[in-house]
């Protein structure tokens, strides 16, 4: 079973990228203190969640308590951070984009009939696209727009980093 992650407040962009690439990643709001994050890790311990953080002290405290924790490198791009996580946890991009999760809420995406998104997307999007997905968690609609091209390009850069 692939690992699941909990990203601290500094890593929202990373959490979204991991979701796009199919890794279940919860995100901790900035209002949550380190002690609360550690309590959450304790509650989720049987789920084998791994904490992602750039906070050295939080990382060390988590490790001392026996929690999985990964210290995300600071001086690299988000793509470099994603590559480091994929490498560390032996995750593959071979199933991308089939396993993409909702970047907003972590929910599963399912292909839907175009008519199901008519009220959820702009009229121009509805007219110009045929394939849509809905998040089973938050109900957000997705389609292959220009952003999808940029996501594909970034995924290729991550693949290249993994080869290096």
Secondary structure, 3 states (H helix, E strand, C coil): CCCEEEECHHHHHHHHHHHHCCCCEEECCCCCCHHHHHHHHHHCHHHCEEEEECCHHHHHHHHHCCCEEEECCCCCCHHHHHHHHHHHCCCCCCCCCCCCECCCCCCEEEEECHHHHCCCCCHHHHHHCCCEEEECCCCCEEECCHHHHHHHHHHHHHHHHHHC
